[in-house]
Amino acid sequence: MPLSRVEGVASRQAHCDLPAGTYEREMSKEGFFGPAAFFHHRHPPTGWTNFEGPLQPRALDLTRLAAMPGSPWSATEILANAHCRVRYWQLADSMERLARNADGDELLFVHQGSGHLHCDFGHLEFAAGDYVMLPRGTLWRLEVTAPVALLLIESTNASYMLPERGLAGPHAIFDPAMLDTPRIDEAFMAQQSSTREWQVEVKRRGAISLITYPFNPLDAIGWHGELAPVRLNVRDIRPLMSHRYHLPPSAHSTFLSARFVVCTFVPRPFETDPKALKVPFFHNNDDYDEVIFYHAGDFFSRDNIHPGMLTYHPAGFTHGPHPKALTRMFEQTKPATDEYAVMIDTRDPLDVTDAGHALEWPGYVDSWKGK
Ligand SMILES: [Fe+2]
């Protein structure tokens, strides 16, 4: 329904020129891509005194999980729906078996550690801050050089794609040439000399099948095609920003799936225009559930959040900056943000697993109190 109206005392430019003493709230469709309304409230919309029921925002401390056996299919599932599964995996030693996900593409985000990926396509090193996207069906294993902690994001029954860059052009945010792919190199050829029996754990419909080979199946000597795993480090992302306008999270889209999007928050300068908002606006992102995994730095709009934590805001309630961050709504004390975080916004509601609930910090829902 194309319309644009201004009613009562209101700004005509989103996230700027707010009437004195008011707090802006955005009510928006399609995850900040669609129609929206911007309200100017007398009170912060997160100023609740009590919040009960299943819609509560959750904060989970994934660092409380212990190291797990060396299979991605033993990783702890935290959140899931029919289109997206989020697991956390801490791996101290190299994988003894090969893995194959027959349910969907797998996006690994390396929170800590380093090592080598060997897969159908060859060899690729990885380190903290890397995304590694493994197309569905890829046979793979990890060799660990420093204990790794990984966030696994499965795109169930769908493929990962790159987002449209629109007006910013195809080389903005990160140039597609920055995507690294595995190489048939010396290290890959050397691992082919293994003469032991190899087993493959295939996950299909959530169940594991074990296939045994008398040889190493990672024995390709070459390949060609348009399909391959890709690696991208968060430090190679050059964020979009405007000195006069607080861009919505959708500007930080990194990977798209059919029913969810993965965005990356990386350090960027604060807006400098005195009338532009310098913190995330209050919003109810009513079409999407929102998940943020905190990788590194100081997450500037949240209190009591440390690296390795994950927050989950189901669609349906208004959220926004914590009270301390809100005091810097128009004036920041630092020139730039210092945060790396992975955001997953899903079009369909997610369920928190029992293992996820066990990691919950129950005080999170009350952490907006105080103003
Ligand atoms: Fe949000």
Residues whose N, C-alpha, C, O or C-beta is under 5 A from the ligand:
A	BS01	LIG	E290
